[in-house]
Amino acid sequence: MTTQNPMKIELKRHVLPELADTATYRQVAALAERLHVHLNEPPTLRRIAEVNQPGNSSAKVQDCFLEFAQRLGFESEKKGLFKDSGLALRPDYFLPIDNTGILLEVERGKTTINNMDLLDFWKCHLCGVANHLFLLVPVALRQNPEMQPKNEFANVSRRLSQFFEPGKATNVHSLCLFGY
């Protein structure tokens, strides 16, 4: 991927079928769409393409849209969301919505290698105040310039979509998966 002609950000939604027509999910979907539009604006695409390089952290990707996420109402590394679990966990971002909330997580180099996608899903499952997850992952991940890219976005979608199949549900109501 070159910085002159960056690819578009992909968005794939997964939702528990019985909750797909609720007012809360419509709000979540609308926020996902607003973020998706922002991520696909040319200046944002260029910045993401520049930082989505081997050796860079997810924090550099987060910095590309942090200001916009905060305008949407997301709070960075919100503390205290997991106090009932007794675990010292924090999301990258959190947004309260209705009687629940959205965790927003950004991954880069360790997405599936270290199962960070599953950790993010697990965090949402454990969080008593969030039932929705926005997860940003690379479409094609290279750990170093010489390696063939791994299709992280497709791998994560395939792994996490199973939680939205009948009989496999958790308390995560929806996943909005963004591929950058």
C-alpha positions in Angstrom: 0.0 0.0 0.0 1.4 3.4 -0.9 0.6 6.6 0.9 -0.3 8.3 -2.5 -3.3 6.0 -3.1 -4.3 4.4 0.3 -7.0 1.8 0.3 -10.4 2.4 1.7 -11.4 1.4 5.3 -13.7 -1.6 5.3 -16.6 -2.0 7.8 -18.2 -5.3 8.6 -21.0 -5.5 11.1 -22.1 -8.4 13.2 -25.1 -8.2 15.5 -27.2 -10.6 17.5 -30.3 -11.1 15.2 -32.8 -10.4 17.9 -31.2 -7.0 18.7 -30.7 -5.9 15.1 -33.9 -3.8 15.0 -33.5 -2.1 18.4 -33.1 1.7 18.9 -29.8 1.1 20.7 -28.3 -0.9 17.9 -29.5 1.7 15.4 -27.6 4.4 17.4 -24.5 2.1 17.5 -24.7 1.5 13.7 -25.1 5.2 13.1 -22.0 6.0 15.2 -20.1 3.3 13.3 -21.1 4.8 10.0 -20.0 8.3 11.1 -16.6 6.8 12.2 -16.4 4.9 8.9 -17.0 8.0 6.9 -14.3 9.9 8.8 -11.8 7.1 8.5 -12.3 7.2 4.7 -11.7 10.9 4.4 -8.5 11.4 2.3 -6.4 13.1 5.0 -7.3 10.3 7.5 -6.6 7.6 5.0 -3.2 9.1 4.2 -2.3 9.3 7.9 -3.4 5.7 8.6 -1.4 4.5 5.5 1.7 6.3 6.8 1.6 4.7 10.3 0.3 1.3 9.4 3.8 0.0 8.9 5.9 -2.9 10.4 7.2 -1.9 13.8 4.6 0.8 14.5 2.1 0.4 17.4 -1.6 0.7 17.4 -1.3 4.0 19.3 -0.1 5.6 16.1 -3.2 4.4 14.3 -5.4 5.7 17.2 -3.8 9.1 16.9 -5.1 9.4 13.3 -8.7 9.6 14.5 -8.5 10.3 18.2 -9.9 13.9 18.0 -12.9 12.7 15.9 -13.6 9.8 18.3 -13.6 12.3 21.2 -16.0 14.5 19.3 -18.3 11.5 19.0 -18.1 11.2 22.8 -15.5 8.4 23.3 -13.3 8.8 26.3 -9.7 7.6 26.1 -8.7 4.6 28.3 -11.7 5.1 30.6 -10.9 3.7 34.0 -13.2 1.8 36.4 -15.3 0.0 33.7 -14.1 -3.4 34.9 -14.2 -2.9 38.7 -16.8 -5.6 39.2 -14.5 -8.2 37.5 -11.6 -7.5 39.8 -9.3 -7.3 36.7 -7.2 -4.3 35.8 -8.5 -3.9 32.3 -9.1 -0.7 30.3 -10.4 -0.2 26.8 -8.7 2.1 24.3 -11.9 4.2 24.3 -15.4 4.0 25.8 -18.7 5.7 24.9 -21.8 5.3 27.1 -25.0 4.9 25.1 -28.5 4.3 26.5 -28.1 1.7 29.3 -24.9 0.2 27.8 -21.9 1.4 26.0 -19.4 0.9 23.2 -15.8 -0.2 23.7 -13.5 0.9 20.9 -10.2 -1.0 20.4 -7.4 -0.6 17.9 -5.0 -3.4 17.1 -2.0 -3.6 14.7 0.8 -6.0 15.0 -0.5 -8.5 17.5 -4.0 -8.8 16.3 -4.2 -12.6 15.8 -0.7 -13.6 16.6 -1.3 -12.8 20.3 -5.1 -13.1 20.0 -5.6 -9.5 20.8 -8.9 -9.6 18.8 -10.2 -12.3 21.2 -8.9 -10.3 24.2 -10.9 -7.2 23.0 -14.0 -9.3 22.5 -13.5 -10.9 26.0 -13.1 -7.4 27.5 -16.4 -6.3 26.0 -18.0 -9.6 27.3 -16.7 -8.8 30.9 -17.5 -5.1 30.9 -20.7 -4.5 32.8 -21.5 -1.3 31.1 -20.7 -2.1 27.4 -22.3 -4.6 25.1 -21.0 -3.2 21.8 -17.5 -3.4 20.3 -15.8 -1.3 17.6 -12.6 -3.0 16.6 -10.1 -1.6 14.2 -7.6 -4.1 12.7 -5.3 -4.1 9.7 -6.7 -5.5 6.4 -3.3 -6.8 5.5 -0.7 -7.2 8.3 3.0 -7.3 7.7 5.2 -7.8 10.8 8.3 -6.8 8.7 8.8 -5.4 5.2 9.8 -8.8 3.7 6.9 -10.9 4.9 3.8 -11.7 2.9 0.9 -9.8 4.3 -1.6 -11.8 6.4 -5.3 -11.1 5.8 -6.0 -10.0 9.4 -9.4 -8.4 8.7 -10.8 -11.5 7.1 -9.3 -13.7 9.8 -10.7 -11.6 12.6 -14.1 -11.4 11.0 -14.2 -15.2 10.6 -13.1 -15.8 14.2 -15.5 -13.3 15.9 -18.5 -13.8 13.6 -19.0 -17.1 15.3 -20.1 -15.4 18.5 -23.2 -14.1 16.6 -24.3 -17.5 15.3 -27.3 -19.2 17.0 -26.4 -20.9 20.2 -22.9 -19.2 20.5 -23.9 -15.8 21.7 -22.3 -13.9 24.5 -23.5 -10.6 26.0 -21.7 -8.7 23.3 -24.6 -7.5 21.2 -22.7 -6.2 18.2 -19.3 -5.9 16.7 -18.4 -3.2 14.1 -15.2 -4.4 12.6 -13.2 -1.8 10.7 -10.3 -2.9 8.4 -7.6 -0.3 7.8 
